Amino acid sequence: MEITLLFQGFPGRASRGFLGWSSCVLIRQVGKPPVLFDTVGFNERYTLLSRLEECGVKPEEIGTVLISHFHFDHAVNYPLFPNATFYLHEAEVAHIEENGDVDLAVPAQMYPALRDSGRLEILSGVSGVVEGLPWRLTPGHTPGLYSLLLDYQGKKWALASDAVKNISELTSGDVADTWDDEKSRESIRFIKQWADIVVPGHDRVLEIKRTDEETKIIPTQDSKIEISIPWVEEKFRLKV
């Protein structure tokens, strides 16, 4: 198995609102079509396809798209993958149908096309396996959010999406922008106890280092975003 981080999340907000720059992971296994975990947002679709091309992967070769939850910054690019099977949890489907008009991050108008595509598979229960990849329901941010729990390069990797949005949540257990605060805290506690490496929804890849005295959360690299404005010569660089 090979894990490629196509997009690292960024925990940015602006005066216009939440930037929504999320993580996205490509997973390749010998003898199986590539798997995509989340799809980032509309504004990143050209870059998503470009980064897949750099990895030697065509959109039509993606066999599985695991949609951690149905928010705009994680789910909306599913139509780019014409041969993929898509996976949502049953609790997320219920959330879309019952609360899609209330949870404004849900692109509810896009769900019927996914539902009627003939390629949507529904996960149920607390945990399971898709294409040899273990998943676990980690609700709170939304009722049906699930994470991947993988053994990779001798460590336990949690592809957590927005079950853990950033280093602050993983360190403190305090949450924001969540549907159910207590369930979010429970999901974070589980991930913090289980994982060695966490890929959050909106932050750098995080490593959990444990000793008898303490548990430390350490970013494995900086998060750098370069912003250019056509009429300004100097580019802006944001770093976390």
Salt bridges, closest charged atoms under 4 A:
GLU2 OE2 - ARG28 NH2 3.68
ASP38 OD2 - HIS74 ND1 2.95
ASP73 OD2 - HIS74 NE2 3.52
ASP73 OD2 - HIS202 NE2 3.17
ASP103 OD2 - HIS71 NE2 2.88
ASP103 OD2 - HIS95 NE2 2.85
ASP116 OD1 - ARG115 NE 2.95
ASP162 OD2 - HIS69 NE2 3.47
ASP162 OD2 - HIS74 NE2 3.08
ASP162 OD2 - HIS141 NE2 3.23
ASP162 OD1 - HIS202 NE2 3.25
GLU169 OE2 - LYS165 NZ 2.68
ASP177 OD2 - ARG13 NH2 2.22
GLU182 OE1 - ARG185 NH2 3.31
GLU182 OE2 - ARG189 NH2 3.23
ASP196 OD1 - ARG210 NH1 3.34
ASP203 OD1 - ARG204 NE 2.81
GLU207 OE2 - LYS155 NZ 2.80
GLU207 OE2 - LYS209 NZ 3.39
GLU214 OE2 - LYS216 NZ 3.69
ASP222 OD2 - LYS239 NZ 3.29
GLU226 OE1 - LYS235 NZ 3.34
GLU226 OE2 - ARG237 NH2 2.95
